[in-house]
Amino acid sequence: MKAYQCHRSLAEKWEAEIYPAQSTYESPLNAINLFVLLDLLGAVDPHVPSYFPTTHWAYQGMAKIETRMRHLGLLATQPQNPFLPESDKAA
């Protein structure tokens, strides 16, 4: 199954699933604040820049996660540089 078909199928499933009436969100799809697809990077040593000030907060959060996962040995790759190197950049 191609990646876009898998993502579309998951989105349809999440949209159809309804949370109980007292829930903050109506469905899993409505509960998503940020959805980032990293499965299509594919480069041996990817470098993902932070282009937009409005989403730099998310970039910084992902960079912290990458750093922590590398520190804990949870990622299989060991590149010379982090994938998200611009976390210290001013927004």
C-alpha positions in Angstrom: 0.0 0.0 0.0 1.4 3.4 -0.9 2.1 5.9 1.9 -0.6 8.3 0.8 -3.2 5.5 0.7 -2.2 4.4 4.2 -2.4 8.0 5.6 -5.8 8.6 3.9 -7.2 5.3 5.3 -6.0 6.2 8.8 -7.6 9.7 8.5 -10.9 8.2 7.4 -10.8 5.8 10.3 -10.0 8.6 12.8 -12.8 10.8 11.4 -15.4 8.0 11.7 -14.4 7.3 15.3 -16.5 9.5 17.7 -15.4 10.2 21.2 -17.9 10.1 24.1 -20.1 13.2 24.6 -18.0 14.6 27.5 -14.7 14.6 25.6 -12.8 17.7 24.7 -12.6 16.6 21.1 -15.2 15.0 18.8 -12.8 12.5 17.2 -9.1 11.6 17.0 -8.8 13.6 13.8 -10.1 16.7 15.6 -7.6 16.2 18.5 -4.6 16.6 16.2 -2.8 20.0 16.6 0.1 19.2 14.3 0.7 16.3 11.9 4.1 15.9 10.4 5.1 13.1 8.0 8.7 12.2 8.2 8.5 8.9 6.5 9.3 10.4 3.1 12.7 12.0 3.9 14.7 9.0 2.6 18.1 10.7 2.5 21.1 9.1 4.2 21.9 12.2 6.3 18.8 14.5 6.1 19.0 18.1 7.0 15.6 19.6 7.7 15.6 23.4 8.0 13.1 25.5 9.9 11.5 27.7 7.3 8.5 29.4 9.0 8.5 31.4 12.2 4.9 30.4 12.9 5.8 26.7 13.2 9.3 27.1 14.7 7.9 26.1 18.1 7.0 22.7 16.6 10.4 22.4 15.0 12.1 23.1 18.3 9.9 20.4 20.0 10.8 17.8 17.4 14.5 18.7 17.7 14.3 18.1 21.5 12.6 14.7 20.9 15.3 13.8 18.3 18.1 14.8 20.8 16.6 12.8 23.6 15.9 9.7 21.5 19.5 9.8 20.2 20.8 10.2 23.8 18.7 7.2 24.9 19.9 5.1 21.9 16.4 4.7 20.5 17.2 5.7 16.9 19.0 3.2 14.5 20.9 5.9 12.6 24.0 7.7 13.8 24.5 10.7 11.5 27.3 13.2 12.1 24.7 16.0 12.5 21.1 16.1 13.9 18.3 16.0 11.3 16.8 19.2 12.8 19.9 21.4 13.3 18.1 24.9 13.5 16.4 24.5 16.9 18.5 27.4 18.3 17.6 29.7 15.5 15.5 32.7 16.5 11.9 32.4 15.3 
